[in-house]
Amino acid sequence: MRLPSRPFAATFALALGCALPAFAEGPAPVELRILAINDFHGNLKPPPDGIRISDPEDRTRQVKIAAGGAEYMATLVKLLRGGHANTIFVAAGDLIGASPLLSGMFHDEPSVEALSTMGLAITSVGNHEFDEGKDELLRIQNGGCHPVDGCQGPHPFTGAKFHYLAASTIETATGKSVLPPYEIREFEGIPVAFIGVTLKGSGEIVSPAGIAGLEFRDEAETVNALIPELKARGVEAIVVLIHEGGEPAGDYNECPGISGPIVDIVKKLDRAVDVVVSGHTHRAYVCSIDGRLVTSADKFGTLVTAIDVELDPTTRDVVGAKAENVIVANASLAPDPEQTALIGAYDKLAAPIADRQAGVVTQTLSRIPNAAGESVLGDIIADAQLAATTDAKTGGAVIAVTNPGGIRTDIAHRQDGKVSFADLFASQPFRNQLVTLTLTGRQLKDMLEQQWLDAKRPRILQVSAGFSYAWDATKAFGERVLADRMALHGKPIEPQADYRVTLNDYLAGGGDGFTVAKQGNTRQYGVYDAEALYAYFRANDPIAPRAPSRIQRLN
């Protein structure tokens, strides 16, 4: 990035108080507006929680604003394009996957169509783009009917009109990226490169079966290796779309004390990189890191980032950049009629399934864990999966465990207490199939020890009623679960004994680093997780939260 020189020359002339020889004014900068989102996750309708921001009247408090939804985002995108000759709409991954029922039951085709319709041009690939595997991502890009469920929508699915970029996602057989690494767009004759990368750790949080034969390489090293190639093509202005992010302490347009992977990644990037659009952490920020503008737009379509870039026509490099996160405020934006029609067409097909009443909740079922890592909703989901597989014909399970990352939202208590299938699906949106398999007591303990593979981000498995254990935070990795405190219905877990354990197919395949689960044998496949939860609600209506007490944390 080259800083503009003309303002300094003018200041110098004024300071001297005398005339300077006339210099020819250089051409005015070319202005480019980049609109950006991240982590949309198929939220075609406004998410229930909207967005929380600092109260302008009292910065110590937060207020909730109704925000998001494709109808309102499309309107805001049009407004933000207005008055700008050069614009482009981009994203930083996780546009699909972990989606509400309206999008998820159609394999996210509705969301892809909605974003295509509102003019999205380019996006990086996020880890959730691989939820259904590499081949499904390629179908999402190129179009065609789903290989299992066929064509379910109101019209043929022709694929994304925007382009996925995946510079750091490499097919090991060929050494090439699974999708193009970058795309170059010209604005008034000035080329601007957009490089797309996903987080290096994707392989640890995506179903192993879906990414077989793929390698996720270091983000900064991948970008830096492309710089000579881009410069050889005459590109000086470079924007990175990266599905990795940070954790700031401030409000949605601030950046105090940002931490997390994005900080180190940006510091390692070649100085040729001018702007970084980030995601993954579901946070909102506008930062300057190592002299580069770095942005993120929260999650679920609640914000659109407006990035204004100045391009020097002579050097063709970025000479200025600033950004603002703009709230997709439902109260002040009219719904876009094209989006309304699209959503309505899918809603009509989804309604008979989505609107099925599951039961009643007496209070909100929270997914927020206690100090031991156990949550109210996690307990209920584990119980539902055990109930679905207890019978000998359905698996003969005695224990069920589920991963916390698969629980995406609370099940909220409304005025009438009623809960629909769509509400349950929102909390379990991955369409994971239940798998019952046999583990020894020792293997079960070893699997639980893998909860701390990532010391900074432990993944505490949620467990079904009747099974309990304690863990000691002061112990070394591999020794935190106390063997003598593991019990099933009050009886100690025997290391050599066999236990039928139910997991979802993501965990059973070693997802989230739980590789011990792959050792389980005599596998029996069952219903999908959301269907198990629905059946549990129907059988136990009404559902009341119970204080989590199955996992004990020492120290």
ABEGO torsion letter per residue (X at the ends): XBBBAAAAAAAAAAAAGBBBBBBBBBBBBBBBBBBBBBGAGGBABBBAAEBBBBBAABAABBBBBBBEEAAAAAAAAAAAABGBABBBBBBAEGABEGBBAAAAAAGGAAAAAAAAAAGBABBBBBAAAAAAEAAAAAAAAAEEBBAAAEBABABBBAEBABBBBBAABBBAAAGBBABBABBBBBBGGBBBBBBBBBBAAAAAABBAAAABGBBBBBAAAAAAAAAAAAAAAGBABBBBBBBBBBBBABBAABABGBBEAAAAAAAABBAABABBBBBGAGBBBBBBBGGBBBBBBEBGGABBBBBBBBBBAAAGBBABBBBBBBBBBAAABBBBAAAAAAAAAAAAAAAAAAABBAEBBABBBBABBBAAGBBAAAAAAAAAAAAAAABAAAGGBABBBBBAAABABBBBBBAAGBBBAAAAAAABAAGBBBBBBBBBAAAAAAAAAAAAABAABBBBBBBBBGBBBBBBAABBBGAABBAAABBBGGBBBBAABBBBBBBBAAAAAGBGGBAAAAABBGBBBBBBAAAAAAAAAAAAOBBBBBBBAABBBBX
